[in-house]
Each structure stands twice: as structure tokens, then as C-alpha cells.
Amino acid sequence: MKRKNTVHLAPFGIFHQILCLVGFFMVSSMYQCTDPDSENTASTPDEFSDSISYYTRQVERQPDKNIPLFHRAKHFYERGAYDAALKDLQNALHIDSTHLETYLLKSQIEMDYFRSRAALKTLQKAEIIWPNSIEVKEDLAKTHLILKQYTSAREAAQKALEINPFSAKPHLFLGLIEKENQDTATAISHFQSAVQNNADLLDAWVELAKLKMSTDPDEAVPYFESALQIEPDNVHLWHTYATYWQSRDSLARAKECYKLINELDPEYKEAYFNKALILMDQDSFLTAIPVWDQYILQEPDQAQGYYYRGISHEMVQNYPAALNDYKEARERDPRLDQIEDAIKSMEQKIR
């Protein structure tokens, strides 16, 4: 029986990757600020079940200090309370308009809150105050890149490199721009410069691996392995690595990757789907059935899972089970290719 060999791909792509940069360069993890007076005014936040309550007490005790507001804003942001976070940051800037990290965090929140113009305006204000700040230039490049303003992103990244030629992030941004412009050679050059300047820059390793998949597949493996050394528990990265092995017809390696993915994340449905397809391609239909069971647990409303499990049951001559699966598939998608023929065939064999 003919079936569609549809592989579920990992959510890595230029636009997903750009959006991931928002989280990858989280301001809250980049800057550590402390209040010199806090040691004398309260105990540590660990003594409170709610860190927001702790920083609220700090704000109340030090109404003329910007740092407690800044810290509370970070916690609001981490909890998705964007309005409260922005209000705290605005008040913090009224108290001290020369605190760089406040501008950077404010622009980050504004971007996540879909206020891109406000985010750019915040960074542009910061650039006026700190014209030689590489952090501001890098965040400007990142923001322009997310907004697909490639000319402005390139200018900001190049200015960042003028400040520090050994910085990694500007090369990452320039590589993403050139990748979007389909200048693969220049993109690879920038990504290579990025990892040379910072061997822990995951996104650059991932981009190198993906570009090598299409330009020189034999050279892709070291880039994948370097990325996985940085984040060995990144299931999306393992998924991309698995699809690489599938493209190389190394199905055993691909199955190993999918198995590891589901050990890391038992609810990662795409790994079950792709592993089951590989098993069917290898005529291991009996082994594929429990994998389809796992996929269907995660996606009970998707017709494909039942359809492919039905094929697997049919191929091991379990016709009643195949018929049930085909009917379940039809119920979820009556337009599914060849489903009526599959049902009729099973009904004839059961008679």
C-alpha cells in the first residue's frame, strides 16, 4: 500500500532561529546588579516563598533607589507580567536614567511584548548615552534583525565589531543576514568567526551545521557535535541532527537520535513519528507499532498516526486492528488519501 513518507522536521529555521535569539540572549542572565544597601535592610530572597514579595519589600524600604525596581522588574518579566515589569523599569529610569542594564531589559521586554518601535526607541536612547557600548550595538543589531531590517542590523553589527573586533555576536548576526540574502559562503565565514571568538555560542554552531548539510554534508558532523557539547539536552538540536542522518541514509544513527530525544522528553511527538517511519521503511512493522502507540498518545486527534499504525498492523496480518485504525483515521480526516480503499480491503480480508 502506498503511503506518504512525511518526516516531521525540527523547529530550526531562519525565522525560528532569529526568534530564538530573543531568549538566547536574555538580559536577565547577562547582568548581575546588587544593591550596596540591601545587606543592611533585609535578609536574602531565599527566606521568602515569593521573590516578588521580597523585592516589593525592598522597593518599599528604598523608594529612592532604582536597583530594587530593576530586580523586581526582572522577576515580573520572567513570570510574564510585562506591564508590571515595564512600569517598574520606567520608574527606575526616573530615579536613575544612567543605568544601562535598565534600558537593555526594557527593550527586551518591549520586543517580547510586540512593541518593536518602543524597543528600538529605548535602545536608541541608550545609544545616545553610551555611544561606545558594545552591548547596545549588539542589541540594536539583534532587534533590527528580528524586524528584518537587514541594512540597519548590518550597520549596528559592524559598529559593534569596530568597538570590539573579537566579539562573537555581531558575526552571528551578520551571518544570519547573509544567510537570508543567500550568500552562503559569506554567512559561513561569519559563523566561523563567531565560534572562533566564542566557542560556546550555540546558535553559530547550529547555523554552521545546517549550512554544511546543504553545501558539504561530510563536514557537518563536527559542527553538530560541537553544538551538542554545549547543550546536550537540547531536543530540537538532536532532532535536526537526526534529520541530518536521515538525509545521509544512516537510519541507524537517526533512530539512535530519536530514541535519545524521547528519553530526554517523552512527550516529543515528532521523534516518535519519524522513528516509526524509519522502522516501517526497514520493514520492521511489528517494532513500529508500539512507537505509533506513543505518537498517538501525544497526538490522539491526528489521522496520520492511526493510518500508519493501520498499515503496520496490516503488514503483520493483524487485520482487525488495521481496520480499527483505518476507521479511526477516516473519522479524523475523511479526505485522507486511499483511506476508503484501505478500509474496504480490510473488510474483505476479515470476512
C-alpha positions, 0 to 999 in steps of 0.5 A: 500500500502506498503511503506518504513518507512525511518526516516531521522536521525540527523547529530550526529555521531562519525565522525560528532561529532569529526568534530564538535569539530573543531568549538566547540572549536574555538580559536577565542572565547577562547582568548581575546588579546588587544593591550596596544597601540591601545587606543592611535592610533585609535578609536574602530572597531565599527566606521568602516563598515569593521573590516578588514579595521580597523585592516589593519589600525592598522597593518599599524600604528604598523608594529612592533607589532604582536597583530594587525596581530593576530586580523586581522588574526582572522577576515580573518579566520572567513570570510574564507580567510585562506591564508590571515589569515595564512600569517598574523599569520606567520608574527606575529610569526616573530615579536613575536614567544612567543605568544601562542594564535598565534600558537593555531589559526594557527593550527586551521586554518591549520586543517580547511584548510586540512593541518593536518601535518602543524597543528600538526607541529605548535602545536608541536612547541608550545609544545616545548615552553610551555611544561606545557600548558594545552591548547596545550595538549588539542589541540594536543589531539583534532587534533590527534583525528580528524586524528584518531590517537587514541594512540597519542590523548590518550597520549596528553589527559592524559598529559593534565589531569596530568597538570590539573586533573579537566579539562573537555576536555581531558575526552571528548576526551578520551571518544570519543576514547573509544567510537570508540574502543567500550568500552562503559562503559569506554567512559561513565565514561569519559563523566561523568567526563567531565560534572562533571568538566564542566557542560556546555560542550555540546558535553559530554552531547550529547555523554552521551545521545546517549550512554544511548539510546543504553545501558539504554534508561530510563536514557537518558532523563536527559542527553538530557535535560541537553544538551538542557539547554545549547543550546536550539536552537540547531536543530540537538540536538532536532532532535536526541532527537526526534529520541530518542522518536521515538525509545521509541514509544512516537510519541507524544513527537517526533512530539512535537520535530519536530514541535519545530525544524521547528519553530526554522528553517523552512527550516529543511527538515528532521523534516518535513519528519519524522513528516509526517511519524509519522502522516501517521503511526497514520493514520492521512493522511489528517494532513500529507499532508500539512507537505509533502507540506513543505518537498517538498518545501525544497526538490522539486527534491526528489521522496520520498516526492511526493510518500508519499504525493501520498499515503496520498492523496490516503488514503483520496480518493483524487485520482487525486492528488495521481496520480499527485504525483505518476507521479511526483515521477516516473519522479524523480526516475523511479526505485522507488519501486511499483511506476508503480503499484501505478500509474496504480491503480490510473488510474483505480480508476479515470476512 
